[in-house]
């Protein structure tokens, strides 16, 4: 069967359950991509409990990267801006359009009220939940000592707004503050709830002195002030929006048939206007079947979505989704207290909270069970024996093996002005200096576009380290076996990503070679111009400072991912750093550096030792100043090591360090698309640090070169 590309736009309830099913029962011929802005999905049902303190933030989220890996799906961290239904591609904010054969939408609804003047600047919307939670915790820490009387206003007094108000009220009281919380709504507070249920909820609000302002019309918002149409003003230390709940505006620019802005579907969850588009959750509206916007429907729809995608792929009759007419709802109304209701029947207290807690935890357990525990109890030896070979720089040949082979090559090549083994060959062609380098990476993620961009940035590192400008690029690509359509799509994404990365640095792809193989391998050979004397690893002097531009720990994060131990947020952060171009800062540093290289397979210790040996100096390394990727220290402390770690460790006997610090293994961790490592004269350090800060790169002075025989002393 020819491969079909399924794009899942959004990481909502239906899609995460669909991915779980695809991991358990893969659909033959389906190539899946998840497009989502975040590495995790926060489970909304447990958010109020997390605010109260019943749960840690890590307890209420689904790791989308682990889930996608389980389903053999790739993840693209991005937002959609348009859907081209004729060409069948999805426009994204950060990258080239993404092609699909089948598209499924589960993007929820928009909680912004941008029509209100000042909303975007002065109001904290409930979504995205991660940003909301971070801002809430920052607000709490800013209150300081107990006894404060913070005024908090929530715009939107539906069930979610009421629940959030009660949770915040309890949290502030627990911290010793005296909160003044107000709920504002254009209509009636919790007006959609059954009368008896609403009455119970109102009693909880009144019992906690939460002020209700109904039938209110806000005209504008300024800093800590809400302005009403009637001229009244309200002062508030924090303004939160739980209102909105409207469809995403950009959907109206597509040719999809909409119902009041929501994607209109049949009961088969299939678009009324385009049969290759499916939609579920709050972003969808089932024709002639109006539903309340509630996560329970998206959860129940996931099994039908899975079956219908499989049936659509095999040209079989699709099934109807029949939503339940009544469903159980639960609201947190206090510390380990919940109000549970179904229709007009309700019950509240501790026992209902126990039930809600059980149901919520059982739902999240479906996803936590797909990953390996962090502490398996097996120790380093078991990890070493079972771990697969890393596909990125951890797959490089070790330094000792490489040096032995290089010793057999001639020490002098007529057109070269430097020695074999440096970052790139410096060539003297017709009295003009050029640098030439080549590099490649094996597959380490499921996204060819991301792989190509990272490989391009990684390959450019050698050019930048020499103080050169890239000019021409040759590609050498191996793509996996597959249908012609699959190969064309894969190669199109690779070349689009590579071309954009190289063009941004002034270089052009001028040719290359493509072949088929067992796995994806992407490589580039780059020619660069040297305008002045090229930077090499020879030239560092005593008192020069050591600066590194990117955090270390990539190899550990990738090794942890292969073992199911790395969190999705850690992986996303590592990928984001690997995709960051260093062309601008390379030119800035190149003007001041006495020696420079990039950190790749041999790790920080290996590349720093290279500078020491070539420059005949020693170095004192400040371990506390080393920038480290989020999660790398935690993984290292549990014995997670890249496949090249042991080789890097044994190849650098002149590194003096204490095993008492959990950072020490990261000194020997191989980096993919790592930072630039430079020796900067003391007089120029402040200039370089300032420029690095301006461009958003790491800027700490991590060490100092000193006189002495080549060695690294770690403090």
N, C-alpha and C positions, 0 to 999 in steps of 0.2 A: 504493500500500500504506500503511495506517495506521502511524504511528510506534509503535515498541515501545521501552520504556525498559529498557536492560540496566544493572544495577549490578554492578560488579566489586568485591567486598569483599576487600581485601588486595592488596598489590603483590608477590606471589610470582612464582616463575619462570614458571608457566603464564600468568599474567595479563600479565606484561610482554611475553612473546612474542606473546600474543594481540593486545595493543595494537599491536605492530609490524606484525602481519598486517593489522589493521584500517586502519592508516595506508597500507599498500601496496595493499590491496584492500578498500575500505569495503563494508560490507553495507548495502544499500539498506533504509531504514526503521528502522535501529537507532540509537538515541540512547544513547550510552555515558557512564557516570559511574564513575570510579575513586574508591573510598573507602580511604584509607590514612593512618596517622598521620604519615608521614615524606615529605619531598620527594625522597628518594633511597632506592634499595634497595642495600644492601651485598651484594656477591656473596660468599657464604660460602666458596666454594672458594679465594678468594684472601686471606681474612682472616689466616690464619697467616703467609702470605708478607708481608703488610703489617706484622705485628707484628715479624717478623724484620728487615724493612727492604728486602725485594725490591721492594716497591711503595709508592707514596704512597697515602694514603687516597683521594684523588681518582681513582686508577687502578682502584679496585675497586668502584665504585658506578655504578648506572644512574640517570640523572636522570629521575625519574618525571613531572615537569612538562613537560619537553621532549617526552618520549615521548607523554604524553597530548595535548599540542598537535598533535603529528604525526598522532595518530589522531583528531583533532577531538573529543576526549573532555574532559569537565570533570574536575577533581580536587577532592575534598573531603578536607581534612586532619582526620580524626576517627577515633574508635574506635566500633565497634558495641557495643551493650549488649543488644539483643534483635532477633528477627526475628518480625514478625507475618505469618504465612503466610495468614491469612484476608483481612486488609486489604491485603496485599502492600506493607508498608512496613517500613523498617529504622529502629530506634531508635538514635540517636547520642548521644554524651556532650555535645556542645556546641551542637547545633542541632535544629531541628524534624525529626520523622521524614521519611525519604526514601522516596518511592514508587518502585516498580519493576514491570515486567511479567515480567522474567526476572532471576534473581539467580544469580551465580556466586561461589563461595567459594574463596579461595586464601590462607588466613590463617595457615598454618603451625601450629606447636604452641607450648605454653606452657612456658617454662623456669624458672618460679618454683617454689619449694618452701615456700609460705607455711604449710604445716602444721608446719614447724620453728619453734620459738620463737626469735625474733631474726633470722630469715632476712631479712625485708624491710629491717631496719635495718642489718645488719652484713655482708650478703653481696652481692657484685656478680654478677648473672646475666649470662650470655653474650649474651642478648637483652634489650632491643633493642641491636643491634650498635653503633649510633652512640653511645649512652650508654656502652656498655662500652669502646669505643675511646677516648673522651674521658677516662673515669676511669683507664684504663690509662696514657695519656700523662701525666695528672696525677700518678699514682703514681710514674712514672719521674722526672719533674722534681723530685719531692719527695725523692728519694734523695740528690740533691746530688752531691758529689765521688765519684770511683771508690773502690772498696775496701769498700763496704757489703756486708752479708750478709743480704739480705732473705729472709724466710720467706714462701713463697707456697703456698697449699693450693688444690687444685682438687677440688671435690666432683663426682663423676661421671667415671669413667675408661673411657668408651667410646672409640671411635676419635677422635672430635672432642676429647675431653679430653686424650688422649695427644698428639695433634698440637699442641694449644695449649700444653701443658706444655713440649714440645720447643722450640717457637717462642719462648716467654717465656724459657726457660733460655738460649738462644742470644743473644737480645737483651740480656739482663742481662750476660752475659759480654762481649759486644761493648762495652758501656759501662764495663767494668772492674770489675764487681761479682762477688760470689761467691754465686750464688743457692742457696737451699735449698728445693727444690720437692717437694711431696708430692701424690700422686694418691690419692684416697679413693673407694672404691666399695662398695656393699652386696653386690656379688657378685664376679665375677672381672674383673680388668682386661682390657679389650678382649676379653671372653669370646665375643662373637658372631662374631669373625673366624675364618677357617679356621686350623687349627693351625699350619701352616707360616708363614703370614703373621703370625700373632700372635707366633710365636717371633722373627721378624725385628724386629718392632716392639719387643718386650721387650728385645732386645739394644741397640737405640738408646736406650731409656729407661735401662737399666742403665749403658750407656756414658757417659751424661750425669749419672749419680749422682742420678737422680730416684727418690725413695722411693715405694714402692707399699704401700698399706694396703688390703687386700681384706677382704671380709666384715665391713665396719665398719658400725655402726649409730649414727648421730648422734642425740642427744636434744635438743640445743639449741645455740644459738650466741650468744655475747655478744661484746663488743668485743675483737677480735683473739684470741678463744678459741673453740675447737670442743670441745663437751662430748659425750662418747660415753655410750651406755647403760650400759656396764660401769663408769662412773665415771672413766675416763681423760680427760685434757684435753690439747689440743694448741694451742700458741701459734702464731699466724700474723699476719704484717703485712698480708697481703691474702688474703681468702677469695673464691674465684670458684666459681660454679656452672655446670657444663656438663651437669648432670643434669636430671631433670624429664622433658621430652619428653612431657608429657601434654596431652590436648585442652583447649581453652578451656572453662572451667567454664560460661560463660553459654550455651553451645550446649545444655546439658541443660535449660534453661528453655524452649526452643523446642519446637515439635511435630514437628521433623524426626526421622526415624528414625535412630538412632545405633547404632554398633557400638563398644561400650566407650568411648563419648564422642566418637567420630569420625563424621562425616557418612557414612552408608552410601549408596553409589551402585551402579548397575549398571555394566557395562563401557562403557556409553555416557556415563559420567561424570555421569549424571543421578540425582538423589535417588530412592531407592526409594519414598519416601512422597509426594513432591511433584515432578511432572514439570517445573515451571518453575524448579526449583532445580538448579544444577550445582555440583560440587565437585571440586577436584583438589589435588594436592600432599599435604603431611603431614597436613592437617586432614581428609582423606577416607579412607575404607576401602572398597575395591571388594568387593562381595558375592562370597563364595566364592573370593576371589583375594587372599590375604594378601600384602602387599608390605612390604619394608623401608622405613623412612622415609629416603628419599634424594632429593636434588634432581633426579637424572637422570630419574626417573619423571615429575616435573612438567614437565620440559623436553619429553620425548617426548609427553606428553599434550596439549600446547598446540595442535598441529595438528588433533587430533581434536576438541578443544574448539571451535576456530574453525569447523570444518566442521559440527559438530553444532548450534552456535548458529544458524548460517545455515539449516540444515535444519529446525530447530525453528521458526524464524520463518516458514518457507515450508511448514510441515506436511508435511515429507518424512521418510522413514525415517532414523533416526539410525544412525551407524556405531559399531562396537565398537572400544574401545581394547585392544590386546593388548600388555601390558608384556613386555619382554625378560626371560628367566629369569636370564641372567648379564649383568653390566655391569662396565665398567672403573671402579675406584676408585683414588684417588690421595691420599696423605698427605704433607705436608711434614715431613721428618725432620731437616733441617739447612739450612745456608745453601746455596741452590741445589742441594738434594738432595731427592729424592722417592722414596717407596715406592709403586709402582704394582702393582696386583694385579687379577686377574679369576678368581674362584673361588679355587682353591688355588695358582694360578700367580702368581709375583710377581717383580719386579725392582726394584732400588733404585740410587740414585746420581745423577750429574749428567745423564746422557742422559734418564732418566725425568723429571727436573725440567724439562728443555727441552721435552719433549713436553707435560707438564702446563701449563707456562707458555704454550705455543703454543695449546693448546685453550682455556684460560681467557681469554687475550687475544682470541682469535677470537670467543668468545661475547660479550664486552663490546663488541667492535668493531661488532657488529650494531646496537648502540644509539647509540654515539658518532657513527656515520656519518649519523645523521638530522639533526644540527645543523650550523650554519655555523661555520667556524673563527673564533676570536677575532680573529686578525690576518689579514685577507684581502689585505693589501698594497695595497688600493685607496685608502686614506686617507679623510679626512673628506668629500671631494667625492663619492666614489662612494656613501658611506653616505647623504649628504644627498639624492642623486638617486634612490635606490632605496627609501628607507624609506617605509612606509605612514603614513597619518595616525593619530596616537594617538587612542584613543577616550575617554581620561579627560581630565584637565585640560589635557593637551597639545593638545586639540582646541579649546580656547577661542579666541575672537577676541582678537587682540593688543591690548595696552594702548593703542597709538597710535591704532588704528582706533576703539576704544571711546571714547576721550577726545574724538575729533572729533565723534562722534555725540552724546555727552552734552552737548557745548557748545551744541547746537541746542535742548536741552530747557530749560524755564524754570528759573531759578536758585532760585526760591522756589515751593514748593507749600504751599497754605494749611494742610493738616493735618500737614505735616512740620516737625520741629524741627531736623533736620540737613539736609545737602546730598545731592543725588543723586550716587551714586558711592561712598558709604560702604558698609560691610559689609551693613547692613540699614537699611531706612527706619524712623526713629523717628517714630511717629504720635501726635498728641495728639487722642485721641478721648474726648470728654466729660470733659476734664480728667484723663484717665488715659493715661499713656504706654505705647505698645505698639511692638514692633519687628516688622517684616515683611520676610521675605527669601524668595528662591526660587533654586533651583539644580537642575541635572540633569547626568547623565553618560551618555555613549554607551558601548556595550558595549566592555569591555576585558578581560573574562575570560568563560569559558564557563559560569559558575555564577550563575544568576539570584539565588539566595539571598545569595551573597556580594556580588554587585553591589548588591543592595538595601540590605544592611547598610552597606556602604561609602558608598553615596550618602546614606543617612540620616545617618550620622556626619559626612560631608562637609557636608551641608546645615545641620546643627546648628552647625557651626563659626561661622557668622556670628552666630547667636543668642548663643552663648557669648561670642564676642569682644565683644559689646555689653554683657555683664554681665546678660543677661536669662535668663528661664526659659521654655522652650517650653511652649505651651499646646495649640494646635490645628494640625493638619497637613492639607494637601490634596495628594493624589498626582496626578502626571501621568505616565502610563506608555504607552510604545509597545512592543508585543510583536511578534515576527516572525510572518509567515504560517505556518500549520500547521494540523493537525487540531484540532477542538474539544478533544479530550483533551489534546493538547500545550499548547494555550493555557491551558486550565484549570490544568494542573499548573504551568506557568511562572508564572502569575499568583498561584497559591496560595503558591508558595515566596517570591515577591517580597513579598507582603503579610504573610506570617508573619514574615519577617526584619525588615521595616520596622516592623511593629507592636511586636515585642519591643524593638527599638532605641529607639523613641519612648516606649513605656510606661516603660522604665527611667529615662527623664528626666522623667516626669510629663506627657507630651504624648499626645494622642489623634488618630488619623486620623479626620477627620470627613467626608471626601468626596474627590472627585477626578474624573479623566477617564482612560479607557483607550481606546487605538486600536491598529490594526494598521499595521505598516510594514515597511521593509526590514530594520531591525536593532533590537535591544533598546535602548531609551532609558528611563531611570528618573529622575524628578525629583520634588521636593517643595517646596511653598510652606508656610512655617512662620510662625505668629503667636506672639509671645512677650510676656510681661509684664516691665516694668521696675519694680523696687521702689524704686530710688534713681535717681540720675543715671546715664544710660547711659554705658558706656565707648565712646570713639571713638578715632580715630587722632590726635586733637588733645589734647595735654596732657603730652607728654614734656618733661622739663626736663634741663638739663645736670647731670651726675653721676648721673642715673638709669642703672641697669644694664639690659642687654638679656638676656632669657631666652626660650629656645625649648624647647617641650615634646616635640617629636618629631624624629627624625632626618630629614634631607633626602636627596633622591636618587630619589624615587618615579618621576618622569618618565623619568629615565635607565634605571632598572630595567625599566620597562614598554616603553620604546623598544628596549632590549636584548632583551627577550622577543620582540618582533615580528620582530627580526632573527635570532632563534635564538641569541643570545649570552649571555643571562642564565641563570645556573644556577638550578635548581629551588629550592635552599635560599634564594637571594637573593629570588626571587619570593615564596616562602612568608613570609619575614620581612617583606617590604614589605606584603603583604596583611594580615598580622597587625597591623602598626602602623596600617594604614588602618582596620581594624575596631575599633580601641581608642577607646572613648568618653572624652571629656574633660570631662564634666559636672561631676564632683566637683572637679577641679583648676581648672576655669574659675571656679567659685564662690570658691575659695580665692584664686586670683590676682586675681579681680575686686575683691576687698576691698582689695588693695594697689596694683594697677596704676594708673598715671597715664594710660596709653594702651595699647590692646590691639587686635590683629587676628588673623586666622588666615592661615596661609600656604597659598595655593592656586595658581591658574594663573600668576600673575605672578612666582612664585618668591620666595625670601627677599629678594633685592635689591629687587625691585619693591615688595613689601609694607613692607619696612623704610624704603625711600625715601618711601613714602606717609606714614609716621609723621613722618619728618624734615620733609617739606614742610608738613604740617598743623600741626606743632608748632614750626616755624621753628628747628630745631636740626640739628646735624651728628651723626655717629656714627662711633666707631672700632670696627671689627669684628675680633674675634680669630679668624682662620681656623683656627688649631690647635684651638680649643675647639668648633668646629662639630660637632654630632653628625651622622654620615653613615651611611646604610644600608649593610649589608654588600654588597659588590660594586659599589657606585656609583662609587667612585674608580677601580677597575680598568676599568670600562666607559668612564668619562669619559676616562681616559688613552688609550684606544683610539679616541677620536673619536666615541663614541656620544652622540647628542644627541636630546632630545625635539623634536617638530616646532615647539614654541613657543619653543625656545631662542633662535634668532636674533632674533626679535621682541622677546623680553625683554631681550636684550643691547643691541640698538640703542635701545631705549626708555629705557635707564638710563645716559646718558652721564656722570652725576655719581658713578659708582662707580669709585673709584681702587683698582686691584688690580694685582698682578704675575702674569703668565702663567707664572711659574716654578713655582707650586704647582699640583699636579694637582687640587686641590679647587675652583679658581676657577670652572670651568664650572658647578658645582653651585649657585653663587649665583643663577644665572639659570634653574635647572631648575624647571619647573612641578610643583607638588605636588597630589596628590589626597588629600583628607582629611588635610591637613597639620597641623602643630602650631600651638599658640597662640604668638604673638609678643607680648611685653609689655615695657613699660618699668616697672621696679620701683625705687622710691626706695632709696637705698643702705642706709638703716636697716632696711628690711624684707626685704632680699635673703636673709639667712640663714634667715628663717622660711619664705619661699617655697621655697627650695632644699630644706629639710628635708622639707616636705610633698610636693614632687615626688618625692623619693627614696622616701618612704613608699608612694607610689602607683605606683612603678615607671616613672615618666616621666623623660625627659632633664631634667637640672637644672643644666647648666653655664651660667655667665655668659658669653655669647658676644660681649659688647660693652659700650660705655658711650657715652651721649649726651654731647655736648660743645657748648659755645657756638660759633656760627658759621653760615654760610650752609648750607642743606641739601645735604649730600653724604655719601657713605659712603666712609670711608678704611679699606682692608683691611690689617691687619697680619699 
